[in-house]
Amino acid sequence: MKIDNSSIERVKQFKYFGTTLTNQNFIQEEIKSRLKSGNACYHLVQNILFSSLLSKNLKIQIFRNIIFLAVLYGCETWSLTLREERRLRVFENRVLRRIFEPKRAEVTRKWRKLHNEKLDDLYCSPNIGRVIK
């Protein structure tokens, strides 16, 4: 039996064991999917992360054991570009800013967000780019 190649539909992307695979092997769709999963996990534990009853260390453990792992699922196969690494780093910093809360300036008494360098000092763990590498 002869198969006509023109009648076969080509699959552009599909999910396999939770990983998005594309016919062009683009990693952008997989990272977008992982960030959606990370956002979903973040919103599930958001009340816990905003609680003043928990210590910052416990909140960081929750972040690393729930949100971080959801984002990093399947990262062993990724070949990251600087653009994708930056997207992952932006997500990580956004969650860490929520955990470490905005600070109030002593002189002006205005709220200010934490800069990336300060977040690195407070977090004391390798960032998401280093973990993937």
C-alpha positions in Angstrom: 0.0 0.0 0.0 1.3 3.4 -1.0 0.9 6.4 1.3 0.5 9.8 -0.2 2.7 12.2 1.8 0.6 15.2 0.8 -2.4 13.9 2.7 -0.6 13.4 6.0 -1.1 16.2 8.5 2.0 17.4 10.2 1.8 17.8 14.0 3.2 21.2 15.0 3.3 20.5 18.7 2.1 18.0 21.3 2.5 17.3 25.0 4.4 14.1 26.0 4.7 13.3 29.7 4.0 17.0 30.6 6.6 18.3 28.1 5.6 20.3 25.1 7.4 19.1 22.0 7.4 20.9 18.6 8.3 19.8 15.1 11.0 22.5 14.9 12.3 21.7 18.4 11.7 25.2 19.7 12.2 25.5 23.4 10.1 28.7 23.7 6.8 26.9 23.8 8.1 24.6 26.5 9.4 27.5 28.6 6.1 29.3 28.2 4.3 26.2 29.3 6.6 25.8 32.4 6.1 29.4 33.4 2.3 28.9 33.2 2.7 25.9 35.5 4.9 28.0 37.8 2.3 30.8 37.9 -0.5 28.3 38.7 1.5 26.9 41.6 2.3 30.4 42.8 -1.3 31.3 42.8 -2.2 28.1 44.7 0.3 29.0 47.5 -0.1 32.8 47.3 -1.9 33.1 50.6 0.8 31.1 52.4 3.5 33.3 50.9 1.7 36.5 52.1 1.2 35.2 55.6 3.0 37.1 58.3 2.9 34.0 60.5 5.6 32.2 58.5 9.3 32.9 58.4 11.0 34.0 55.2 13.1 30.8 55.3 9.9 28.7 55.3 8.5 30.7 52.5 11.7 30.2 50.5 11.5 26.4 51.1 7.9 26.5 49.8 9.1 28.4 46.7 12.0 26.0 46.0 10.0 22.8 46.6 6.8 23.7 44.8 7.1 26.6 42.4 10.7 26.2 41.4 10.3 22.5 40.7 7.2 23.0 38.6 9.1 25.5 36.4 12.2 23.3 36.1 10.5 20.1 35.1 12.3 18.7 32.1 15.0 21.4 32.1 17.7 18.8 31.5 16.9 18.9 27.8 16.7 22.6 27.4 19.3 24.6 25.5 18.7 28.1 26.7 19.2 31.3 24.9 19.8 34.5 26.8 16.2 35.5 26.1 14.8 32.4 27.7 17.1 32.6 30.6 16.1 36.2 31.2 12.4 35.2 31.1 13.0 32.6 33.7 15.0 35.0 35.8 12.2 37.6 35.7 9.7 35.1 36.9 12.0 34.0 39.8 12.7 37.6 40.8 9.0 38.4 40.8 8.2 35.6 43.2 11.2 36.5 45.4 10.1 40.1 45.6 6.7 38.9 46.9 8.4 36.7 49.5 10.9 39.4 50.7 8.2 42.2 50.6 8.8 45.7 49.5 11.0 47.9 51.8 10.2 51.4 53.0 13.0 53.9 52.6 14.2 55.4 55.9 14.5 59.0 54.7 11.6 59.4 52.2 9.2 56.9 53.9 8.2 55.7 50.4 7.9 52.1 49.4 10.5 50.8 47.0 10.9 47.4 45.3 14.0 45.4 45.9 16.7 45.5 43.2 18.1 42.4 41.7 21.4 42.7 43.5 19.7 43.0 46.8 17.5 39.9 46.0 20.6 37.9 45.2 22.0 38.8 48.6 18.8 37.9 50.4 18.2 34.7 48.5 21.6 33.1 49.1 20.9 30.3 46.6 21.9 29.8 43.0 19.5 31.6 40.6 17.4 29.6 38.1 19.9 30.0 35.3 22.7 28.5 37.3 20.5 25.6 38.5 19.6 24.8 34.8 23.3 25.0 33.7 
